[in-house]
Amino acid sequence: MVVQKIVVTEPSGLHLRPAGQLCELCLKYESKIQIKKGYQTANAKSVLGVLAARVQQGDEIEIICEGTDEAEAMEQIIRSFHNGFGSK
């Protein structure tokens, strides 16, 4: 299992477009991938789960990857966050 904290810089947080892009990316991996905000944990492979987490700009979240391809998944997810899901 790999865990990494990240502060969300996307101006509108994880609204529909970045949430959809995150889910699409996560579905490429076999690993179980979750987002944790405070005490709430969401399945990163579910758009509704990510939207329900209500992640806003400035929120610190944890990305949790567990499985055979966890390191590669984490690397790509963090890269996507840093690239603003293609908006930068």
C-alpha contacts under 8 A as a table, 3 or more apart, distances in Angstrom:
res1	aa1	res2	aa2	distance
1	M	64	I	7.11
1	M	65	C	5.72
1	M	66	E	4.34
1	M	67	G	6.84
1	M	70	E	6.91
2	V	64	I	5.92
2	V	65	C	5.38
2	V	66	E	6.49
2	V	70	E	6.72
2	V	71	A	6.97
2	V	74	M	7.52
3	V	62	E	6.54
3	V	63	I	5.61
3	V	64	I	4.57
3	V	65	C	6.48
4	Q	62	E	5.51
4	Q	63	I	5.34
4	Q	64	I	6.78
4	Q	74	M	8.00
5	K	60	E	6.66
5	K	61	I	5.61
5	K	62	E	4.30
5	K	63	I	6.27
6	I	60	E	5.60
6	I	61	I	5.60
6	I	62	E	6.33
6	I	63	I	7.65
6	I	78	I	7.90
7	V	57	Q	7.82
7	V	58	G	5.77
7	V	59	D	5.58
7	V	60	E	4.28
7	V	61	I	6.33
8	V	13	G	6.55
8	V	55	V	7.77
8	V	56	Q	7.01
8	V	57	Q	5.21
8	V	58	G	5.27
8	V	59	D	5.58
8	V	60	E	6.36
8	V	61	I	7.45
8	V	81	F	7.32
9	T	13	G	7.13
9	T	57	Q	5.29
9	T	58	G	6.01
9	T	81	F	7.89
9	T	84	G	7.53
10	E	13	G	5.00
10	E	14	L	7.15
10	E	56	Q	7.94
10	E	57	Q	5.69
10	E	81	F	7.93
10	E	84	G	5.96
11	P	56	Q	7.87
11	P	57	Q	5.49
12	S	15	H	6.27
12	S	56	Q	6.38
12	S	57	Q	6.07
13	G	54	R	7.93
13	G	55	V	5.49
13	G	56	Q	3.93
13	G	57	Q	4.53
13	G	58	G	7.99
14	L	17	R	7.60
14	L	18	P	5.50
14	L	19	A	5.26
14	L	50	V	7.47
14	L	51	L	6.88
14	L	54	R	7.23
14	L	55	V	5.48
14	L	56	Q	6.42
14	L	57	Q	8.00
15	H	18	P	5.99
15	H	19	A	5.84
15	H	51	L	6.60
15	H	55	V	7.94
16	L	19	A	5.10
16	L	20	G	5.89
16	L	47	V	7.72
16	L	51	L	7.08
17	R	20	G	5.21
17	R	21	Q	6.24
18	P	21	Q	4.91
18	P	22	L	5.95
18	P	85	F	5.93
19	A	22	L	5.08
19	A	23	C	6.17
19	A	47	V	5.89
19	A	50	V	6.17
19	A	51	L	6.73
20	G	23	C	5.13
20	G	24	E	6.08
20	G	47	V	5.72
21	Q	24	E	5.05
21	Q	25	L	6.19
21	Q	85	F	6.90
22	L	25	L	5.16
22	L	26	C	6.14
22	L	44	A	7.13
22	L	45	K	7.69
22	L	77	I	7.32
22	L	80	S	7.81
22	L	85	F	7.79
23	C	26	C	5.01
23	C	27	L	6.07
23	C	44	A	5.74
23	C	45	K	4.55
23	C	46	S	6.03
23	C	47	V	6.05
24	E	27	L	5.33
24	E	28	K	7.00
24	E	45	K	7.25
25	L	28	K	5.62
25	L	29	Y	7.74
25	L	77	I	7.42
26	C	29	Y	5.70
26	C	33	I	6.94
26	C	44	A	6.59
26	C	45	K	5.59
26	C	73	A	7.14
26	C	77	I	7.64
27	L	30	E	7.44
27	L	45	K	5.73
29	Y	69	D	6.61
29	Y	70	E	7.97
29	Y	73	A	6.45
30	E	67	G	6.73
30	E	68	T	7.02
30	E	69	D	6.64
31	S	65	C	6.18
31	S	66	E	5.22
31	S	67	G	4.10
31	S	68	T	6.16
31	S	69	D	5.95
31	S	70	E	5.72
31	S	73	A	7.66
32	K	64	I	7.95
32	K	65	C	5.71
32	K	66	E	5.17
32	K	67	G	6.24
33	I	43	N	6.35
33	I	44	A	5.51
33	I	45	K	6.96
33	I	63	I	7.23
33	I	64	I	5.60
33	I	65	C	4.53
33	I	66	E	6.53
34	Q	41	T	6.56
34	Q	42	A	5.50
34	Q	43	N	4.68
34	Q	44	A	4.86
34	Q	45	K	7.82
34	Q	63	I	5.92
34	Q	64	I	5.09
34	Q	65	C	6.58
35	I	41	T	5.65
35	I	42	A	5.18
35	I	43	N	6.49
35	I	44	A	5.93
35	I	50	V	7.51
35	I	61	I	6.64
35	I	62	E	5.68
35	I	63	I	4.86
35	I	64	I	6.30
36	K	39	Y	6.94
36	K	40	Q	5.68
36	K	41	T	4.31
36	K	42	A	6.33
36	K	61	I	5.58
36	K	62	E	4.99
36	K	63	I	6.53
36	K	64	I	7.63
37	K	40	Q	5.32
37	K	41	T	6.40
37	K	53	A	6.98
37	K	55	V	7.48
37	K	59	D	7.82
37	K	60	E	6.97
37	K	61	I	4.89
37	K	62	E	6.65
38	G	61	I	7.52
40	Q	53	A	6.89
41	T	53	A	7.47
42	A	46	S	7.97
42	A	49	G	5.17
42	A	50	V	5.87
42	A	52	A	7.76
42	A	53	A	6.45
43	N	46	S	5.61
43	N	49	G	5.65
43	N	50	V	6.73
44	A	47	V	7.27
44	A	49	G	6.88
44	A	50	V	5.95
45	K	49	G	7.87
46	S	49	G	5.04
46	S	50	V	6.27
47	V	50	V	5.20
47	V	51	L	6.10
48	L	51	L	5.06
48	L	52	A	5.94
49	G	52	A	5.09
49	G	53	A	6.50
50	V	53	A	5.31
50	V	54	R	7.27
50	V	55	V	7.86
51	L	54	R	5.52
51	L	55	V	7.43
55	V	59	D	6.36
56	Q	59	D	5.62
63	I	74	M	7.57
64	I	74	M	7.95
65	C	70	E	5.15
65	C	71	A	7.68
65	C	73	A	7.20
65	C	74	M	6.52
66	E	69	D	7.92
66	E	70	E	5.43
67	G	70	E	5.20
69	D	72	E	5.63
69	D	73	A	6.16
70	E	73	A	5.07
70	E	74	M	6.04
71	A	74	M	5.20
71	A	75	E	6.21
72	E	75	E	5.14
72	E	76	Q	6.30
73	A	76	Q	5.32
73	A	77	I	6.11
74	M	77	I	5.12
74	M	78	I	6.06
75	E	78	I	5.39
75	E	79	R	6.14
76	Q	79	R	5.00
76	Q	80	S	6.16
77	I	80	S	5.09
77	I	81	F	6.37
78	I	81	F	5.11
78	I	82	H	6.25
79	R	82	H	5.11
79	R	83	N	6.14
80	S	83	N	5.03
80	S	84	G	6.17
80	S	85	F	5.07
80	S	86	G	7.42
81	F	84	G	5.15
81	F	85	F	6.02
82	H	85	F	7.68
83	N	86	G	5.76
83	N	87	S	7.01
83	N	88	K	5.74
84	G	87	S	5.21
84	G	88	K	5.56
85	F	88	K	7.57
